[in-house]
Amino acid sequence: MAGLVAAARARELGAEPLVYEQGDRAGGSMLLSSGVIWRHHTLEEFQAECPAGDPALQGTIVERLDDALDWLESLGAPVVSRETGNSRTVGRRFDTRAVTEALARAAGDVRLGSPFEAATILATGGFGARMAEERGLLLRANRWSRGAGLAYAVRRGAGLSDGMDEFYGRNLPAAVPEELYVAAAQLYGARALVLDNGGREFFPGQPAWHENDLVQATARLPGGAAWYVLDRRVLGERVRERTIAELVQLARTVGGIVVPAEDLPFPVPRSRKLVEPPFLAVRVRAAVTHTIGGLRVDAHARVRRSDGTPIAGLFAAGADAGGIFTGGYGSGLAAALVFGRIAAETAMSEAWSVGTCP
Ligand SMILES: Cc1cc2nc3c(=O)[nH]c(=O)nc-3n(C[C@H](O)[C@H](O)[C@H](O)COP(=O)(O)OP(=O)(O)OC[C@H]3O[C@@H](n4cnc5c(N)ncnc54)[C@H](O)[C@@H]3O)c2cc1C
């Protein structure tokens, strides 16, 4: 998304940008997403949720997202809802196909099937596909984001952010087709007894509302897999628009393992979460959506060396830019939108100041 945003903004400012897109379609993971572009209400709340993230980058998202959303709408991207459905956040939900079309139209020259060789603005979506492969996890994102932007910038002297081993993801019942990435997420770990392969509770306390902490803990288990054991009573509870029973049914449909808890190869520990039998056990596997660590950037989207100095003429946005959500979870679409615009604005103003702008 960030690449299309940057190109659309640069074009608006008078440039003739070229977008190199490795995939056979535009839109990256944004096209596959739920399309909710959101922010925390305040910087303080953002920091509390992502305590190791850079406050300057977080503050920029809080300050600039609302204007950026208006801009996106002005390009013709229709809003599906002006609510996020989550009282902790504010934002808008878009139709991702329409956003892709609107941005691609505004970006102008988008070359599909064309990996970049050199670039001013890096927006390759981080390295989630490579991380999933290297750690033996499922992928829940576009398959082209393998870290090409990072590798290119590092060759030019870039530094890296904290949190290079962190990712945003979901626990899935099995490998699922792209169109089920959203629907098949088993987002009810907080209501289950969560066990590792040996029947031990491996996650201390309750997961956060987004359960990204639980997913990353699952990823650290052998095989990146765990069991969610459910009391009969929770099956009727809702996770967003569906019941847990429906999510479990979808797990079965996509070939996931759902068994009576007494069939597990270990005794299920006693728990206050398991009161009313029969108890059901659902196998879940951690799936990577995007990496959280990335290039070291500043609030102007300039890529920086490890010593903090900027690399002239090199910018990054979206998941290529690290250090925003470290230690927690936030809106990757918001980061792509806000920093995609900023990257174009900084690149244009710096180019004008050295006289290289068209
Ligand atoms: C199922 C799902 C649901 C999600 N729901 C939400 C949500 O509701 N809200 C939210 O905020 N976020 C959500 N996300 C996350 C969001 O989609 C990402 O954070 C966002 O798309 C990141 O933007 P990006 O521009 O960095 O990466 P992308 O949108 O993935 O774009 C990166 C692009 O770079 C291309 N590329 C990679 N390598 C190269 C190369 N070498 N040369 C040229 N091009 C290359 C890729 O093909 C891709 O098109 C969701 C993601 C998924 C998969």
The ligand as a Gaussian input file, in Angstrom:
#p B3LYP/6-31G(d) Opt

LIG

0 1
 C       -5.564000     -10.752000       6.271000
 C       -5.007000      -9.412000       6.660000
 C       -5.803000      -8.535000       7.391000
 C       -5.272000      -7.273000       7.754000
 N       -6.112000      -6.384000       8.333000
 C       -5.635000      -5.147000       8.626000
 C       -6.506000      -4.140000       9.120000
 O       -7.729000      -4.282000       9.173000
 N       -5.953000      -2.957000       9.514000
 C       -4.618000      -2.698000       9.384000
 O       -4.172000      -1.604000       9.735000
 N       -3.780000      -3.604000       8.831000
 C       -4.258000      -4.812000       8.442000
 N       -3.434000      -5.717000       7.844000
 C       -2.020000      -5.362000       7.651000
 C       -1.828000      -4.472000       6.420000
 O       -2.361000      -5.093000       5.280000
 C       -0.332000      -4.177000       6.234000
 O        0.170000      -3.607000       7.427000
 C       -0.093000      -3.209000       5.084000
 O       -0.580000      -3.722000       3.872000
 C        1.406000      -2.897000       4.969000
 O        1.600000      -2.029000       3.899000
 P        2.944000      -2.108000       3.036000
 O        2.821000      -1.111000       1.967000
 O        4.098000      -2.060000       3.946000
 O        2.913000      -3.602000       2.449000
 P        1.999000      -4.213000       1.302000
 O        0.663000      -3.597000       1.324000
 O        2.067000      -5.682000       1.445000
 O        2.735000      -3.775000      -0.039000
 C        4.061000      -4.182000      -0.286000
 C        4.208000      -4.412000      -1.776000
 O        5.591000      -4.543000      -2.109000
 C        5.689000      -5.525000      -3.135000
 N        7.064000      -6.022000      -3.192000
 C        7.700000      -6.859000      -2.351000
 N        8.962000      -7.058000      -2.751000
 C        9.153000      -6.292000      -3.856000
 C       10.264000      -6.050000      -4.716000
 N       11.436000      -6.652000      -4.528000
 N       10.105000      -5.206000      -5.764000
 C        8.901000      -4.613000      -6.000000
 N        7.815000      -4.817000      -5.218000
 C        7.942000      -5.637000      -4.149000
 C        4.675000      -6.558000      -2.711000
 O        4.333000      -7.397000      -3.795000
 C        3.524000      -5.694000      -2.252000
 O        2.638000      -5.383000      -3.297000
 C       -3.938000      -6.943000       7.420000
 C       -3.168000      -7.807000       6.646000
 C       -3.707000      -9.019000       6.258000
 C       -2.895000      -9.921000       5.355000

